Amino acid sequence: MQEKQDTTEQLEANSIEVSSLARVSNSEETSDESEQFEDIKNQFLTIFSELPAIISGFLGQYQKQILTLSLIIAGIITFKIMLAILQSLNGIPLVAPTFELIGIIYAFWFISRYILRASNRQELSAEIQAWKDQILGNNPSDS
């Protein structure tokens, strides 16, 4: 009987030690978690406090590329809108054949005005070159 009491007392003592160790480890885990939370919070606040400087640096460094990409996207959107408008106009009776007729008449006029004679082709070439120079900035515009 004495052995059972000793064993019971020993088990109780061991359970007390285990529970006290569990409390200590729980308090250590809690303090570790709070330290980790503080570290993460400090990193988060540091990044967000530096965010305007990061964004302005990025925009300053890649300004031309961002502008080019924006212009490409704007061109694509404009092109899609124009296609949608033309598609809706083609749904209206007699509008599509009228546009085709206007296009055919303009093509005949352009060919007869600029393409048939060599002197007119040279005139067209000079006009195109003048437009290129104005657009690219090689020559100041006369008007």
Backbone as ProteinMPNN parsed JSONL, in Angstrom:
{"seq_chain_A": "MQEKQDTTEQLEANSIEVSSLARVSNSEETSDESEQFEDIKNQFLTIFSELPAIISGFLGQYQKQILTLSLIIAGIITFKIMLAILQSLNGIPLVAPTFELIGIIYAFWFISRYILRASNRQELSAEIQAWKDQILGNNPSDS", "coords_chain_A": {"N_chain_A": [[0.806, -1.166, 0.0], [1.908, 1.165, 0.706], [3.655, 1.525, -1.359], [1.926, 2.133, -3.441], [0.931, 4.597, -2.594], [3.273, 6.095, -2.618], [3.847, 5.955, -5.321], [1.584, 7.226, -6.345], [1.886, 9.752, -5.183], [4.259, 10.441, -6.4], [3.446, 10.5, -9.083], [1.614, 12.583, -8.951], [3.326, 14.678, -8.276], [4.938, 14.69, -10.542], [2.987, 15.399, -12.442], [2.374, 17.949, -11.567], [4.818, 19.199, -12.039], [4.943, 18.933, -14.817], [2.702, 20.423, -15.577], [3.471, 22.921, -14.622], [5.727, 23.334, -16.186], [4.481, 23.395, -18.651], [2.982, 25.734, -18.382], [5.058, 27.594, -18.213], [6.269, 27.193, -20.709], [4.091, 27.94, -22.301], [3.853, 30.618, -21.59], [6.295, 31.491, -22.559], [5.924, 30.953, -25.288], [3.848, 32.703, -25.79], [5.101, 35.135, -25.318], [7.049, 34.985, -27.325], [5.376, 34.949, -29.56], [4.209, 37.475, -29.303], [6.466, 39.063, -29.616], [7.127, 38.393, -32.258], [4.843, 39.366, -33.52], [5.138, 42.101, -32.977], [7.522, 42.594, -34.399], [6.65, 42.064, -37.029], [4.658, 43.998, -37.252], [6.208, 46.325, -37.001], [7.812, 46.115, -39.311], [5.818, 46.276, -41.275], [4.777, 48.874, -40.789], [7.083, 50.345, -41.335], [7.467, 49.835, -44.084], [5.089, 50.945, -45.154], [5.391, 53.593, -44.373], [7.509, 54.356, -45.936], [6.456, 54.07, -48.449], [5.413, 56.204, -50.21], [7.855, 57.376, -51.059], [9.063, 55.198, -52.31], [7.268, 54.71, -54.405], [7.394, 57.164, -55.836], [10.076, 57.13, -56.568], [10.107, 54.856, -58.205], [8.335, 55.674, -60.256], [9.775, 57.86, -61.229], [12.083, 56.612, -62.189], [11.152, 54.846, -64.163], [9.686, 56.396, -65.976], [9.455, 56.941, -68.787], [8.927, 54.388, -69.847], [6.526, 53.765, -68.562], [4.89, 55.781, -69.561], [4.927, 55.108, -72.29], [3.721, 52.564, -72.206], [1.235, 53.323, -71.18], [0.279, 54.914, -73.301], [0.092, 52.974, -75.311], [-1.876, 51.28, -74.238], [-3.995, 53.125, -74.118], [-4.301, 53.603, -76.854], [-5.119, 51.063, -77.744], [-7.552, 50.804, -76.386], [-8.952, 52.975, -77.529], [-9.01, 52.132, -80.192], [-10.596, 49.812, -79.973], [-12.988, 50.976, -79.129], [-13.615, 52.531, -81.377], [-13.963, 50.47, -83.255], [-16.239, 49.27, -82.157], [-18.099, 51.343, -82.464], [-18.16, 51.587, -85.272], [-19.118, 49.041, -85.906], [-21.661, 49.169, -84.8], [-22.721, 51.18, -86.407], [-22.699, 49.874, -88.845], [-24.801, 48.202, -88.55], [-27.012, 49.703, -89.081], [-29.352, 50.171, -91.648], [-28.333, 50.851, -95.005], [-26.156, 52.477, -94.27], [-23.652, 51.182, -94.165], [-23.231, 50.422, -96.955], [-23.099, 53.038, -97.972], [-20.797, 54.107, -96.734], [-18.91, 52.387, -97.918], [-19.172, 53.152, -100.616], [-18.338, 55.845, -100.475], [-15.671, 55.4, -99.709], [-14.681, 54.014, -101.976], [-14.976, 55.99, -103.973], [-13.235, 57.961, -102.938], [-10.804, 56.548, -103.074], [-10.493, 56.237, -105.877], [-10.269, 58.981, -106.58], [-7.904, 59.674, -105.184], [-6.01, 58.004, -106.411], [-6.144, 58.947, -109.071], [-5.343, 61.576, -108.647], [-2.79, 61.552, -107.335], [-1.241, 59.229, -107.976], [-1.133, 58.378, -110.695], [0.499, 60.024, -112.451], [3.989, 60.793, -112.769], [5.019, 63.245, -111.856], [3.097, 64.024, -110.037], [3.382, 61.988, -108.191], [5.898, 62.594, -107.163], [5.293, 65.015, -105.944], [3.53, 64.104, -103.947], [5.314, 62.522, -102.5], [7.083, 64.495, -101.56], [5.324, 65.943, -99.954], [4.682, 64.04, -97.98], [7.221, 63.684, -96.868], [7.589, 66.242, -95.783], [5.603, 66.238, -93.802], [6.617, 64.191, -92.177], [8.974, 65.423, -91.299], [7.904, 67.546, -89.811], [6.531, 66.158, -87.788], [8.561, 64.635, -86.546], [10.208, 66.661, -85.78], [12.344, 67.673, -87.209], [12.296, 69.855, -88.975], [11.147, 73.161, -88.43], [7.684, 74.031, -88.365], [6.012, 75.755, -91.037], [3.615, 77.018, -90.78]], "CA_chain_A": [[0.0, 0.0, 0.0], [2.86, 2.271, 0.789], [4.195, 1.713, -2.716], [0.902, 2.806, -4.227], [0.879, 5.987, -2.179], [4.496, 6.731, -3.132], [3.687, 6.072, -6.772], [0.566, 8.241, -6.561], [2.498, 11.034, -4.859], [5.248, 10.723, -7.428], [2.705, 10.87, -10.281], [1.079, 13.912, -8.727], [4.455, 15.605, -8.332], [5.308, 14.787, -11.958], [1.955, 16.146, -13.161], [2.536, 19.349, -11.178], [5.992, 19.694, -12.759], [4.584, 19.03, -16.232], [1.795, 21.561, -15.754], [4.23, 24.162, -14.425], [6.558, 23.479, -17.381], [3.581, 23.79, -19.737], [2.68, 27.155, -18.185], [6.263, 28.353, -18.552], [6.431, 27.163, -22.167], [2.997, 28.746, -22.861], [4.184, 32.033, -21.425], [7.395, 31.757, -23.49], [5.343, 30.994, -26.63], [3.075, 33.937, -25.872], [6.046, 36.249, -25.463], [7.632, 34.852, -28.66], [4.364, 35.379, -30.524], [4.049, 38.928, -29.218], [7.656, 39.64, -30.23], [6.982, 38.228, -33.7], [3.805, 40.314, -33.935], [5.744, 43.432, -32.942], [8.453, 42.673, -35.524], [5.867, 42.16, -38.264], [4.004, 45.306, -37.231], [7.23, 47.34, -37.281], [8.152, 46.005, -40.735], [4.65, 46.775, -42.008], [4.749, 50.326, -40.646], [8.247, 50.879, -42.046], [7.197, 49.774, -45.524], [4.047, 51.905, -45.503], [5.885, 54.958, -44.208], [8.415, 54.612, -47.06], [5.743, 53.798, -49.693], [5.428, 57.325, -51.167], [9.201, 57.526, -51.622], [9.282, 54.062, -53.201], [6.456, 54.916, -55.613], [7.94, 58.282, -56.617], [11.331, 56.653, -57.16], [9.762, 53.941, -59.3], [7.787, 56.471, -61.355], [10.865, 58.658, -61.792], [13.029, 55.75, -62.892], [10.528, 54.192, -65.319], [8.691, 57.324, -66.494], [9.256, 56.764, -70.231], [8.298, 53.1, -70.089], [5.136, 53.849, -68.099], [4.196, 56.615, -70.536], [4.757, 54.305, -73.504], [2.711, 51.541, -71.923], [-0.062, 54.006, -71.063], [-0.158, 55.301, -74.642], [-0.306, 51.753, -76.02], [-3.168, 50.856, -73.687], [-4.996, 54.102, -74.564], [-4.523, 53.346, -78.277], [-5.903, 49.833, -77.879], [-8.923, 51.109, -75.947], [-9.546, 53.829, -78.562], [-9.257, 51.289, -81.361], [-11.748, 48.956, -79.685], [-14.192, 51.822, -79.125], [-13.912, 52.863, -82.773], [-14.531, 49.273, -83.885], [-17.614, 49.096, -81.654], [-18.941, 52.359, -83.105], [-18.347, 51.202, -86.67], [-19.974, 47.862, -85.952], [-23.044, 49.59, -84.563], [-23.163, 51.909, -87.596], [-22.94, 48.894, -89.911], [-26.103, 47.586, -88.308], [-28.06, 50.59, -89.603], [-29.501, 49.951, -93.092], [-27.787, 51.793, -95.975], [-24.974, 53.2, -93.812], [-22.465, 50.44, -94.606], [-22.981, 50.633, -98.391], [-22.725, 54.438, -98.196], [-19.383, 54.203, -96.379], [-18.136, 51.706, -98.952], [-19.199, 53.996, -101.806], [-17.456, 56.984, -100.201], [-14.305, 54.889, -99.746], [-14.319, 53.715, -103.369], [-14.837, 57.272, -104.668], [-11.998, 58.598, -102.464], [-9.669, 55.8, -103.613], [-10.342, 56.632, -107.284], [-9.761, 60.346, -106.62], [-6.516, 59.672, -104.726], [-5.19, 57.389, -107.462], [-6.058, 59.845, -110.224], [-4.676, 62.823, -108.264], [-1.408, 61.426, -106.891], [-0.503, 58.025, -108.344], [-1.024, 58.119, -112.133], [1.6, 60.738, -113.102], [5.237, 60.828, -112.006], [5.157, 64.547, -111.177], [2.205, 64.005, -108.876], [3.977, 61.084, -107.18], [6.97, 63.354, -106.511], [4.618, 65.976, -105.078], [3.054, 63.34, -102.785], [6.488, 62.138, -101.722], [7.565, 65.702, -100.88], [4.362, 66.25, -98.895], [4.867, 63.041, -96.915], [8.489, 64.008, -96.212], [7.366, 67.442, -94.971], [4.85, 65.808, -92.612], [7.556, 63.457, -91.315], [9.865, 66.39, -90.661], [7.137, 68.277, -88.798], [6.212, 65.259, -86.668], [9.787, 64.25, -85.863], [10.874, 67.86, -85.266], [13.546, 68.012, -87.971], [12.089, 71.184, -89.519], [10.014, 73.871, -87.809], [6.547, 74.167, -89.287], [5.885, 77.083, -91.643], [2.36, 77.668, -90.401]], "C_chain_A": [[0.872, 1.26, 0.0], [3.414, 2.572, -0.593], [3.207, 2.461, -3.587], [0.828, 4.28, -3.864], [2.103, 6.743, -2.706], [4.388, 6.966, -4.64], [2.684, 7.16, -7.096], [1.133, 9.624, -6.281], [3.51, 11.447, -5.927], [4.559, 11.161, -8.731], [2.123, 12.284, -10.143], [2.174, 14.959, -8.824], [4.889, 15.806, -9.786], [4.274, 15.597, -12.739], [2.029, 17.634, -12.818], [3.712, 19.961, -11.94], [5.669, 19.897, -14.239], [3.674, 20.233, -16.468], [2.532, 22.879, -15.566], [5.158, 24.401, -15.624], [5.701, 23.927, -18.57], [3.222, 25.267, -19.616], [3.859, 28.021, -18.589], [6.437, 28.387, -20.07], [5.332, 27.965, -22.85], [3.31, 30.23, -22.737], [5.342, 32.411, -22.336], [6.865, 31.854, -24.92], [4.561, 32.29, -26.822], [4.01, 35.123, -26.061], [6.734, 36.191, -26.825], [6.65, 35.326, -29.722], [4.185, 36.895, -30.497], [5.267, 39.637, -29.815], [7.582, 39.537, -31.755], [5.942, 39.211, -34.242], [4.361, 41.728, -33.982], [6.712, 43.616, -34.109], [7.703, 42.855, -36.839], [5.196, 43.526, -38.355], [4.997, 46.408, -37.553], [7.651, 47.316, -38.747], [7.038, 46.59, -41.594], [4.61, 48.297, -41.964], [5.918, 50.981, -41.371], [8.001, 50.917, -43.544], [6.164, 50.819, -45.915], [4.484, 53.348, -45.291], [6.826, 55.334, -45.349], [7.724, 54.449, -48.413], [5.704, 54.989, -50.655], [6.794, 57.528, -51.824], [9.501, 56.403, -52.613], [8.532, 54.274, -54.508], [7.021, 56.048, -56.462], [9.274, 57.902, -57.253], [11.081, 55.738, -58.34], [9.244, 54.713, -60.509], [8.866, 57.323, -62.011], [11.817, 57.824, -62.63], [12.429, 55.187, -64.177], [9.472, 55.079, -65.982], [8.415, 57.103, -67.976], [8.547, 55.456, -70.531], [6.832, 53.121, -69.672], [4.315, 54.684, -69.069], [3.93, 55.845, -71.823], [3.676, 53.254, -73.316], [1.319, 52.16, -71.817], [-0.601, 54.413, -72.433], [-0.604, 54.09, -75.452], [-1.679, 51.291, -75.544], [-4.28, 51.81, -74.138], [-5.31, 53.905, -76.045], [-5.377, 52.11, -78.506], [-7.358, 50.083, -77.487], [-9.638, 51.963, -76.988], [-9.903, 53.023, -79.798], [-10.479, 50.401, -81.147], [-13.05, 49.755, -79.662], [-14.593, 52.178, -80.551], [-14.506, 51.661, -83.509], [-15.97, 49.041, -83.429], [-18.562, 50.105, -82.298], [-19.216, 51.993, -84.556], [-19.253, 49.982, -86.81], [-21.437, 48.247, -85.716], [-23.586, 50.385, -85.752], [-23.454, 50.961, -88.759], [-24.275, 48.188, -89.736], [-27.264, 48.425, -88.834], [-28.162, 50.376, -91.117], [-28.99, 51.143, -93.904], [-26.561, 52.564, -95.508], [-23.707, 52.499, -94.301], [-22.233, 50.597, -96.108], [-22.576, 52.079, -98.714], [-21.255, 54.653, -97.86], [-18.506, 53.544, -97.432], [-18.063, 52.546, -100.218], [-18.289, 55.212, -101.632], [-15.992, 56.549, -100.264], [-13.824, 54.607, -101.152], [-14.103, 55.008, -104.153], [-13.545, 57.971, -104.25], [-10.779, 57.874, -103.02], [-9.441, 56.154, -105.075], [-9.784, 58.051, -107.397], [-8.285, 60.39, -106.244], [-5.595, 59.104, -105.8], [-5.044, 58.343, -108.634], [-5.28, 61.115, -109.888], [-3.19, 62.631, -108.019], [-0.615, 60.28, -107.52], [-0.25, 57.91, -109.845], [0.181, 58.788, -112.779], [2.812, 60.822, -112.183], [5.392, 62.144, -111.25], [4.272, 64.609, -109.934], [2.729, 63.084, -107.778], [5.102, 61.797, -106.445], [6.387, 64.391, -105.547], [4.121, 65.294, -103.801], [4.211, 62.957, -101.88], [7.037, 63.336, -100.944], [6.631, 66.087, -99.732], [4.508, 65.305, -97.707], [6.146, 63.336, -96.145], [8.34, 65.245, -95.325], [6.595, 67.094, -93.701], [5.755, 65.061, -91.64], [8.461, 64.421, -90.575], [9.146, 67.189, -89.58], [6.882, 67.408, -87.573], [7.463, 64.934, -85.861], [10.574, 65.441, -85.344], [12.124, 68.224, -86.027], [13.469, 69.419, -88.548], [10.973, 71.871, -88.75], [8.903, 74.057, -88.839], [6.461, 75.602, -89.79], [4.634, 77.791, -91.182], [2.214, 77.825, -88.931]], "O_chain_A": [[0.563, 2.264, -0.642], [3.617, 3.732, -0.953], [3.593, 3.321, -4.379], [0.678, 5.125, -4.746], [1.993, 7.875, -3.177], [4.775, 8.013, -5.159], [2.9, 7.942, -8.022], [0.896, 10.563, -7.042], [3.61, 12.614, -6.305], [5.028, 12.08, -9.404], [2.138, 13.072, -11.089], [1.959, 16.024, -9.403], [5.17, 16.926, -10.215], [4.638, 16.395, -13.603], [1.779, 18.484, -13.673], [3.627, 21.088, -12.427], [6.064, 20.896, -14.841], [3.849, 20.972, -17.437], [2.255, 23.851, -16.269], [5.353, 25.546, -16.034], [6.137, 24.735, -19.391], [3.162, 25.977, -20.62], [3.687, 29.058, -19.23], [6.711, 29.435, -20.655], [5.587, 28.608, -23.868], [3.065, 31.005, -23.662], [5.381, 33.533, -22.841], [7.291, 32.721, -25.683], [4.608, 32.899, -27.89], [3.742, 36.012, -26.869], [6.982, 37.235, -27.428], [7.03, 36.017, -30.668], [4.028, 37.525, -31.543], [5.128, 40.684, -30.446], [7.932, 40.483, -32.461], [6.14, 39.814, -35.296], [4.086, 42.473, -34.922], [6.727, 44.673, -34.74], [8.072, 43.692, -37.663], [5.174, 44.138, -39.422], [4.673, 47.332, -38.298], [7.828, 48.368, -39.361], [7.308, 47.326, -42.544], [4.428, 48.941, -42.997], [5.764, 52.053, -41.956], [8.294, 51.916, -44.201], [6.346, 51.515, -46.914], [3.986, 54.243, -45.974], [6.932, 56.511, -45.695], [8.36, 54.674, -49.442], [5.948, 54.791, -51.845], [6.873, 57.819, -53.018], [10.13, 56.639, -53.644], [9.078, 54.051, -55.588], [7.12, 55.911, -57.681], [9.561, 58.32, -58.374], [11.764, 55.831, -59.36], [9.649, 54.453, -61.642], [8.866, 57.486, -63.231], [12.303, 58.28, -63.665], [13.132, 55.065, -65.18], [8.474, 54.573, -66.495], [7.254, 57.081, -68.385], [7.659, 55.415, -71.382], [5.985, 52.552, -70.361], [3.172, 54.34, -69.371], [2.836, 55.921, -72.382], [2.814, 53.081, -74.178], [0.342, 51.592, -72.304], [-1.796, 54.275, -72.699], [-1.577, 54.173, -76.202], [-2.541, 50.95, -76.354], [-5.372, 51.37, -74.497], [-6.466, 54.027, -76.45], [-6.259, 52.11, -79.365], [-8.28, 49.633, -78.166], [-10.801, 51.71, -77.3], [-10.97, 53.208, -80.383], [-11.307, 50.256, -82.047], [-14.089, 49.275, -80.116], [-15.774, 52.134, -80.896], [-15.441, 51.812, -84.294], [-16.823, 48.657, -84.23], [-19.696, 49.767, -82.638], [-20.353, 52.074, -85.021], [-20.063, 49.908, -87.734], [-22.338, 47.71, -86.36], [-24.769, 50.284, -86.077], [-24.35, 51.215, -89.564], [-24.813, 47.633, -90.694], [-28.371, 47.917, -89.011], [-27.139, 50.401, -91.802], [-29.196, 52.297, -93.529], [-25.964, 53.269, -96.322], [-22.789, 53.154, -94.797], [-21.104, 50.888, -96.504], [-21.791, 52.31, -99.634], [-20.539, 55.31, -98.616], [-17.466, 54.09, -97.799], [-17.0, 52.643, -100.832], [-17.548, 55.567, -102.549], [-15.161, 57.267, -100.821], [-12.684, 54.921, -101.493], [-13.144, 55.11, -104.918], [-12.834, 58.513, -105.095], [-9.807, 58.525, -103.402], [-8.295, 56.353, -105.48], [-8.911, 58.3, -108.228], [-7.497, 61.064, -106.907], [-4.528, 59.657, -106.068], [-3.939, 58.532, -109.143], [-4.619, 61.677, -110.762], [-2.391, 63.462, -108.45], [0.611, 60.373, -107.585], [0.789, 57.374, -110.232], [0.841, 58.155, -113.604], [2.672, 60.91, -110.964], [5.853, 62.145, -110.109], [4.656, 65.176, -108.911], [2.551, 63.353, -106.59], [5.252, 61.629, -105.235], [6.928, 64.612, -104.464], [4.27, 65.836, -102.706], [4.116, 63.05, -100.656], [7.417, 63.193, -99.782], [7.086, 66.507, -98.668], [4.461, 65.739, -96.555], [6.167, 63.253, -94.917], [8.904, 65.291, -94.232], [6.912, 67.61, -92.63], [5.677, 65.264, -90.428], [8.696, 64.269, -89.376], [9.731, 67.478, -88.536], [7.005, 67.879, -86.442], [7.432, 64.955, -84.631], [11.504, 65.272, -84.556], [12.915, 69.027, -85.533], [14.486, 70.112, -88.604], [9.958, 71.245, -88.444], [9.163, 74.219, -90.031], [6.792, 76.545, -89.071], [4.578, 79.02, -91.183], [1.206, 78.356, -88.464]]}, "name": "protein", "num_of_chains": 1, "seq": "MQEKQDTTEQLEANSIEVSSLARVSNSEETSDESEQFEDIKNQFLTIFSELPAIISGFLGQYQKQILTLSLIIAGIITFKIMLAILQSLNGIPLVAPTFELIGIIYAFWFISRYILRASNRQELSAEIQAWKDQILGNNPSDS"}
